[in-house]
Amino acid sequence: MTIRIIPQEQLEKGEIKTAEMIPPLLFPRLKNLYARRAARLRQLAEKNPLGDYLRFAAVIASAQEIVLYDHPLRLDLQARLAEAARLGKPPLDIETLPRDPHWQRLLHSLIAELKPEMSGQALAVLENLEKASVPELEAMASALFANDFSQIGSDKSPFVWAALSIYWAQMAALIPGKARAEYGEQRQFCPVCGSVPVSGVVHMDTQQGGLRYLHCNLCESEWHVARAKCSNCEQAQDLHYWSLESEGASIKAESCGDCGTYMKLLYQEKDPAVEPVADDLASLVLDARMEQEGFSRSSLNPFLFPGE
């Protein structure tokens, strides 16, 4: 199964009702998104050996919250949505969507917010980004989207991605259509922007209770992927679930013997406070265990880019 976004005016009444019953796609709810993430990161940092880095990530998330409201995006996406529907492509496809200068304004605003909070190497990185030219920043963004992380470096990546993420999340929140599930492939990629997930969340609320949604690491959208099948290759024969605690742990890794990958699942029923980015970042011990078992990660955390 895949997901296609349909412009509002093309939806029939029956389709609207179906989409509201079991929505295949949840657009980002930007109100307090970054503030909640920052609070969760600080909470998890209290008893975590990676506490300093979690607090560093919390500072960035808090700055994202400020920048988001200081620089609202006004954009009409009707034409883009209609064209994407015609071509069967994500409307905010990272490979084809021209980037507006808005994202660089977000980056410079983010840098201004973060500089008073940073010191040492992190401050030096921010100052270098501040001096970078427009073409240099565009090259960094293109390298991140192409997974060519050696061209930008793991020290700059979280800051550049943080600005890109605000921009894409703003656009995703402005999409005026709804979504429809259809037969197809590549369910492992976000149907809004084509990026990869950071983790999966098993919802507990009455509308999406027990359903698994993958959370996009760029535009903050979530899309439904049926449980009991690999979120990467959709096979269901060789799945195993791992945790460092009891069987009822709120964080587990789902591994697939067919494609050799894993992704973390966060269970709201076990802990309603779980947050896709924060809890994934705070559970790197589980990642180390999965690597020992021979599995590679199919997702990417925006605060944990591969090094050079």
FIBA-6218 format. One record per residue (C-alpha): z, y, x. Coordinates in steps of 0.05 Angstrom, whole numbers, plus 32768, in hexadecimal, padded with zeros to 4 digits. Layout:
<rs>
ZYX/...
</rs>
This chain:
<rs>
800080008000/7FF480488015/8005808B7FF6/7FD480C27FE2/7FE781087FCD/7FC3811F7F8F/7FBC81697F7B/7FE681797F3F/7FAB818A7F12/7F8B81467F20/7FC6811E7F09/7FC480FF7EC4/800281027E99/801080B87EA2/800C80BE7EED/803D80F87EED/807080CE7EC7/806780937EF6/806F80BF7F34/80AF80DA7F18/80CC80957F09/80C280787F4F/80A780AF7F7C/808080927FB7/808980D37FDD/80C381047FE2/80B181487FFD/80E6816A8028/811F818F8008/812981C6803B/816881E5801E/81A081D3804D/8176819C806E/818381B480B5/81CA81CB80A7/81DB8186808D/81BB816680CA/81E2819480F9/8223818480D6/8216813980D9/8204813D8123/824681618132/826D812E8109/824D80F4812D/825881158171/82A48111816A/82A980C7817C/826780BB819E/825A80B281E9/821C80DD81DF/8246811381BF/822D814B81EC/81E4813D81DC/81F381378191/8214817B8193/81D7819681B9/81AA817B8181/81D8819A814D/81CF81DF816D/818381D78167/818981C0811E/81B581FB810D/8182822A812D/814B82098104/8172821980C5/8175826380D8/812C826780ED/8115824480AE/8132827A8081/812082B480B0/80D682A180B0/80C08286806C/8079826B8068/804B82828031/800C8258802D/7FDD823F7FF8/7FCF81F58005/7FA581E67FC7/7F6381E47FEC/7F8081BB8025/7F9F81897FF5/7F5E81817FCE/7F368175800D/7F6881438029/7F67811D7FE7/7F1B811B7FEA/7F1C81008032/7F5880D38028/7F7E80F58060/7FC581118064/7FC2815A804D/7FE98172808A/7FCA814280BC/7FE381508102/7FA1813A8120/7F74816980F8/7F9D81A280D9/7F9281E480FF/7FD582008115/7FE5824580FC/80078276812D/8043827280FE/805E82368124/8061825D8165/808682968142/80B78261812C/80BE82488173/80CC828D8190/80FF829B8159/811F82578168/8122826981B2/814482AB81A2/817882888178/8185825281AC/8188827A81ED/81CF829481E1/81E6824C81D3/81C7822C8210/81D5822C825B/81BD820A829A/817E81E08295/817781E8824A/817782348251/814382308289/81168206825C/811B82388223/810B82728252/80CD824C826C/80B6823F8225/80C182888214/8091829C824C/805C8268823A/801982828221/7FFB827381DD/7FC9824081FA/8001821E8222/802C821681E4/7FF181FB81BC/7FE481C981F4/802D81B281F0/802881A881A5/7FE7818181AC/8006815581E2/8041814581B5/80148133817B/7FEA810781A9/802980E481C4/801780FD8209/805F810E8219/805481128264/802C8152825A/80678178823E/80A781578256/80E4813E8231/810A817E823F/80D981AB8219/80C6817A81E2/8102818181B4/80FB81CD81B1/80B081CD81A5/80B681958172/80EF81B9814E/80C081F58141/808681C8812D/80B481A280FE/80CB81E180DA/808281F680D1/806B81B280B7/80A981AB808A/809B81F0806C/805381DB805D/806881988040/809A81BB8012/806181E77FF7/803381AD7FE4/802581B67F99/800F816F7F89/8030812B7F7E/802580E87F9E/800780A67F87/800F80627FA7/7FCD803F7FB5/7FB580027FDB/7FA680108023/7FC0800D806A/7FE78037809C/8026803C8071/804D804580B3/8033808D80B8/804A80C8808F/801980D38055/8026811E8059/8019812C80A4/800880EA80C5/804480EB80F4/807480B080FD/80B980A780DE/80FB80B28100/8120807D80D7/8123805E8093/8155806F805C/816A80408024/817C806F7FEC/81B780657FBE/81AC809B7F89/819980877F42/8150809A7F48/813F807A7F8B/817A804A7F8F/816D800F7FBD/812880287FD1/81158031801A/80F58072802F/80DC80828075/80EF80C8808D/80B980EE80B2/80CE810980F6/80A1814680EE/8099816080A6/80DB8142808C/80B781208051/80CB80D9803C/809D80A28023/80AD80618001/80A1801F8026/80B77FDF8004/80F27FBB8022/80EE7F75803F/80AE7F858064/80A27FA480A8/809B7FF080A3/806B7FEE80DE/803B7FB380D0/80507FA08088/805C7F57809A/80977F358078/809E7EF1809A/80C77F0080D8/80F67F3980C8/813D7F3C80E3/81757F6F80DB/81A37F838113/81E37FAD8116/821A7FB98147/824F7FB58111/82587F8880D4/82227F6F80A6/82327FA98078/82247FDE80AE/820580208097/81D2801D80D0/81A77FE180DF/81687FD48107/81307FAE80E4/81087F878117/80C47F66810C/80B07F288134/80677F338121/805C7F778141/80997F78816F/80B57FBA8155/80F47FD28133/810B800D8109/8151802280F5/8165802280AC/819C804E8092/81C180378053/81DC806F8027/8203803C7FFE/822C802C803C/823380748053/821980AC8025/821C80DD8060/81E680BB808A/81AF80EA80A2/816C80D080BB/816980F780FD/81B380FD810D/81C880B58101/818B809B8125/819B80C58162/81E580B28161/81D680678161/81B0806081A3/81DC802581B6/81B77FFE8180/81758014819F/818C7FF881E2/819E7FB681C1/81597FB1819F/81367FBF81E2/815F7F878201/81467F5981CA/80FE7F6B81DD/80ED7F9A81A3/80CD7FDF81A9/80DB8019817C/80A7802B8147/80C6806E8137/80D580AE815D/811280DC815B/810281268163/813C812D8194/812980F081BE/80E380F581DA/80CE80C68212/80D480E28258/809C80EF8289/
</rs>
